[in-house]
């Protein structure tokens, strides 16, 4: 942000908005990863490896 600050208020506002969007995207990615890991773990404990593979493949797309 230090380098953008020298470019003006509009550039700083744009960079701040982009940083917020980036943070939201990263947050949703982490939520998806946690949910996927939980579902795969449940399938593996049930010895349902076909479902674990299916969940992994669907989450990877």
Secondary structure as the mmCIF struct_conf table of DSSP 4:
data_model
#
loop_
_struct_conf.conf_type_id
_struct_conf.id
_struct_conf.beg_label_comp_id
_struct_conf.beg_label_asym_id
_struct_conf.beg_label_seq_id
_struct_conf.end_label_comp_id
_struct_conf.end_label_asym_id
_struct_conf.end_label_seq_id
HELX_RH_AL_P HELX_RH_AL_P1 UNK A 2 UNK A 5
TURN_TY1_P TURN_TY1_P1 UNK A 6 UNK A 7
HELX_RH_AL_P HELX_RH_AL_P2 UNK A 9 UNK A 45
TURN_TY1_P TURN_TY1_P2 UNK A 46 UNK A 47
HELX_RH_AL_P HELX_RH_AL_P3 UNK A 49 UNK A 60
#
